[in-house]
Amino acid sequence: MQGDALPGILDHLADVKFVGEVVISMNRMGGEQFAHAKDFLSRLHLPHRILWNDGPRVKALYKDLEQAQLTSYVPGKGYNVWMALGYILAKGEARVVATHDSDILSYHREMLHRLCMPTMHPNLAYQFCKSYYGRVSDRMYGRVTRLFVAPLLSALRNAIGDHKLLEYLENFRYPLSGEFSMSLELARTLRMPGDWGLEMGMLCEVYRNTTTRRICQVDLGGNFEHKHQHLGADGDDPREAKDGLVKMARDVALALLSNLVADGVVLSEGLLKTVRFTYERLAKESIQRYHDDAVVNGLTYLRHEEAEAVEGFTRALAVAGREFLMDNYESPHIPNWNRVNSALPDFGERLLDAVEEDNA
């Protein structure tokens, strides 16, 4: 709300006719900030609710989840998305849910139309739609996708061989985009990571819970402009950092490794070492190609910064590999909503009451 993007997003949403309700799922707010959020968002002339994840009412629900040994709340995007889905499922009025970030400077209502159409159109049968878009202005952005995910998937395929999950993931043009739409039927079945491995983990869950014939991706347009994350302080332990691209790379790697093992792949210390060295070679080789792209298209290219990013991502991959091989490592998946509603049958009703009372 302190940035430049959200007012423009709210203005565009005012002219959208097919949205039944907007849920703004937030965290890291005190009482005064929450009151400001309600006032700020009152300009949105669509039915809307703010889901205050670390407010006293919703926090009490998270405590119940922990006591039932279902999950332990960690502030961040993963739990924000997950609890918002729980609220929408409990309300029971929607057939399709769409999510997107709130820091998109170039937002236009057509983006939402494109994102929702494959899952809403009565003559289409898609359960999940993932977005992709160009991250180019005067230079290329999307460093985690370009310099980490793409070469890592190639390195894993080189080390493991052909694998359906890797082939599936490689077919996404922007696997880390935060914009997707899906049916509520599918949303009930998905577990998701509670950290920055959210997008990668969700793609793997979608792969397991529906057929690839019901999954699509859609172009939201070029020059998609939103917040650019910093790399992270040099020497920071990716396990301890709270933000930054190196922290994101560590979480993405853990989500990917966990899902490969869950799909029957045996990952040993020697194989992960091979993957790390192969990744580093492929990522460094890609720097020359991106340099050439920049020259041909008249873009600024900061080659030293790209090389620093690869070094940081290599460090994150090494940390993720060591952490993954530890005996006490557990995948940070939040249980799906079918499991929660089975364990705590009144949870959805209590969540609705908590949100209504917060917004009253």
N, C-alpha and C positions, 0 to 999 in steps of 0.2 A: 504493500500500500504506500510505501515511501518512494517507489520507483515511478517511472514514466509510462509504463505499459498498461497497467490495470485500468485507468480511466478510459482509455481507448477501447479496451476489450469490453467494458461495461456498455459503452455507447453502441458498439456493434451488436451486442447481445440483445439490446432493446428492440431491434428490428427482426429478431428471429422468432418465427411463429410456431415452430414445431417442438420447442423445448418446454417440457412440463414443469421442471423445477431445476434451479441451479443450486448445487451444494458446494460451499466453499470450505474445504477442510484445512484447518490451520492449527499451528502449535507454537510454542515459545512465546505466549502472550500472557501478560498480567491482566488484572481486572480492568484497569483504565484503558489498556490497549484493546481489549475485547469490546468495550463500550465504543471506542473510536472506530473499530472495525464495523460494528453495527451501523453507526452513523454514516461512515464512508460508503458502505454497500447499499444504503437505502436508496441511492440513485438508480439502482438496478430495478427497472420496471418489469420484472418477471418474478414469479414466486421463487423465493430463495431462503436458504437456511445456512447459518454458519455453524460448522461443527468444531467446537473448541476442544481439541484433543487433550490438552493438559489443564482444562478447567476442572473445578472440583467435582462436578457431576459425572463427566465422562471419565475422569481419572478414577473415580470410585468403581466404574464398570471395568476398567482395565485391571484394577486390583482383584475384582471377582474372577476375571480370566486367569490371573496369576495363581489365585488360590485353588482354582480348578485344574491347575497344571496344564493350561492350554497354551499360554504365551505370556511373555513379559514385555511390557511396553518400552520401546526405545524411541524417543522423539525423532521424527524424520518423515520423509516422503512416503516410505513403505507403509507405515501405520496410518498416515493420513489418508492414503488411497484406500487401504483395506477397510478402515472404519466407515469411510464414506460409502463404500459398496454395501457394507452391512446395514447402514441407515436406509439406503435406497431399496435394498431387498426387504427390509422389515416393513417399509411403507407399502410395498406391493403394488404400486401404481404404474411403474414403467416396464417397458419391454426391452429397451436398449439403453445402455449407459455409455457416455463418452467422457473422456478425461483429456484435459490439456493443461499445460503450465500457465501460470498467470503473469509471466514476464515477457510475453511475446510482443515486441515493439511493432512488428509489421502485421499485427492481427487484422483479419477481415472476416466478416461473417461467412464468406464463401469457403473458408478453410473448414468451418464447422459443417457446412453442407456436404463438402467432399468427404469429410471424415465419417459422417453418419450415414450417408446414402447407401453404401454396400450392405450395412446391417439393418437398415430400415425399409429399403425398397421391397414391396410385396413380391416382385418377380425375381428377386435375388435371394440366395440362400446362405449368405455368409454369416458366420457366428462371431468372427473376429476380424477387425480391420486395423491395420497398423499404418502409420503415416511415414512418409519420407519427404525430404525437402533439401534444397540446396543451402549449405552453410557458407556462403561466399558473399563478401562485400568487396572491399578493396584487397582482401586477402582471404585465405581459406581457414575456416574454423573447423569444429568437429574433430578435435585432435584425438580424443579417446577412441572414436570410431575409426578414423583413418590410420592412426599410428599404433593403436593397441588391439582393438577387437579384430580388424580385418587380418593383420599378420598373425595374430594368435590363433585364429581359426585355421589359417593355412598351416601353421606350425603343428597344430594338433592333428590335422589330417595327414601331414607328412609322417608324423610319429606313430599314429594309431592306424592309419589306412582309411579307406572309405567307410563312412558311418552315416546313417540316415539323419541323426540329430544334427551333426555338423553340416551336412549338405543342406538341411532345412534352414539352419541359422545363416549360412552363407548366402542364401537367396534373398535375405532382407537387405534392402539398400541402406537402411539406417536403423539398425537393431536397437539403438539406445534412445530413439525418439520417445518423448513422454506423451505423445498424442495417440490415442486409440479409441475405438468404439467396439462394444461387444454386447451380445445378448445377455440378459439377466440369467437365463438358463445356464450359460457357460460360467458366468461370474460366481455362481454358487459353488462351483467345483474346484476353483483355483486356490491353491496355496501360493503365497508370494513371499519373497524375502523382505525383511523389515529394514534393509539397508540400501545402499546405492546399487546393489545388484538387482533391484526391482525389475527393470525392463528386461534384462537378460533372463532372469528367473521366470518372469511371466511368459515370455515367448516359449520357454521349455514346458511350462505347465499347459499352455494352450496346445502345444504339440501333442501332449499326452491325453488331453481331455476332449479333443475333437479331431476330425479328419482334416488333412491338409487341403482337401477340396473346398472346405468351408472357411479357409483363411485367405485373406487378400491383403495387399498393401496399396496405398493410394498416394498420389503426388499432391502435396499441399502447396506447391509453388516454389519458385526460386527465392533466393535472398531472404531466407527465414531468419529474422533478427531477434535474438533474445540474449539473456545474460551469458556472459563469457566467464567461465570459472578460471581461477588461477591454478597454476600447476601444483602449488604447495611448497612449503619451505624446504630447501635442500637439506637432506639428512633427516627429515621428519620420519618417524616410524609410521607407515601407512595404517598400522593397527590402532594407533593413538590419535591420529589426525581426525578432526571433526569435519573437514571439508577439503576441497582441492581435487584436482584431477588424478593425482597419484592415489589418494584414498579411494576415489571412485574406481580406478583400475584394479585395486586390490579386491574390492567388493565384487566387481564384475567377474574377475578371475575365479574367486571362490564359488560364485553362483554357477559358473560354467563347469568347473571341475566337479562340483557336487552333483550336477545333473548328468554329467557323463558317467560317473560311477553308478548313479541310480539307474542308468540305462545299460548297465552290465559291463562297462569298460573298466579294466584293471589298471590303476595308475600307481606305478612304483616310483621310488625316489630317482632311479636311473632314467625312467621315461620322462619324468617332469624336468630333470636336468637337460635332457635332449630337447624338450619343448622350449625351455627357456633360451638355450643357445640358438635354436633355429628361429624362434621369435625375434631375438635381437638382430640376427642377420637379415631376416626379411624386412623388419621395420627400418633398419638403416638403409637397406637398398631402396625402400620406397621413398626416402627423402629425396633422392635424385629425381625420381619420376615426378614428385610434387613440385620440385624446383622447376622442372621443364614445363609442367602445366602452367605454373605461375608466369614464366617468361612468355609462353605462347599467348596467354590471355591477359597480359599486362597487369598482373597482380603483384602486390608486395609479398615477398617471401623471406621470412626471417629464419634462415637455415640453422643458425646456432640455436635458436629457441626450439626448433623442431627436434634437433639432436638432443637437447636437454630433456625434452619431453620423453623421447625414447629411453634415455638413461633412467629417468624417474619411473617409467612404466616397467622397465626391466627389473628395477629394484622392487617394485610392487609385486611383480609376478613371482620373484624369488621368495618374498615374504609370504605370499599366498600359498605357494607350494609347500613351504615348511609348516605353515599353520595347518594346512589341509591334512598333512601326513601325521599330525599329532594324534595320539590315541583318544584324547578327550574332545576332539573337534566335533561339533554338531552343526549341521546346516541350519542357518537362521530363518527357517520358513515359518510363517504364520499359518495356523491351520485354516482350512477352508470353512465357509460359513455353514455348510451342512453339518460339519463336526461341531461347531460352536452351538448351533441351535439344538443339536441332539443332546449335548452335555448340559446346556443351560436353556431350557425351552422358553423361558420368559425373557431372555436377554434382548431380543429384538424390540419387544414392547417397552422395556425399560430404557433402551437406547433412544427410542422415539420420544419418550417422556422427558429424558434428560436434554435432548436437543430443543424440544419445544419450550421447556422451562428456561434454558439459556437464552433463547431468542425472544422470549416474551417481553 
